[in-house]
Amino acid sequence: MTAESERTAMLILQAINNAALIDRALVQQILSPELICAQFRSVIACLLTSNVPDNIKHEAILAVGYFVLENDENQLKITQGEQPTILQQLCMLPFKYVRTSDVFFYITEKTV
């Protein structure tokens, strides 16, 4: 991933996460339609499995956390799609992500 791609990914993820802090339900609603959700899952899957900086991975984990927080429909959506699913990829992350991200711990606890 080029430096410009990393910067772009970081800015987009931060925008999603900041918007979710303001109105989580709206962000969940925007990301929920099937075509958008499939693209969201694809991008997150790429970020979780690629060799990207930890700060981008952390923002991606937070974005997934906000996407599924208190939303049963979206919790189901991260169990769907190409194998390994987003949920499976989150569960395969190194232990440091479980220790350092309350949102990540919450979503795996809720959906597993």
Secondary structure, 3 states (H helix, E strand, C coil): CCHHHHHHHHHHHHHHHHHHHHHHHHHHHHHCCHHHHHHHHHHHHHHHHCCCCHHHHHHHHHHHHHHHCCCHHHHHHCCCCCCCCHHHHHHCCCHHHHHHCHHHHHHHHHHC
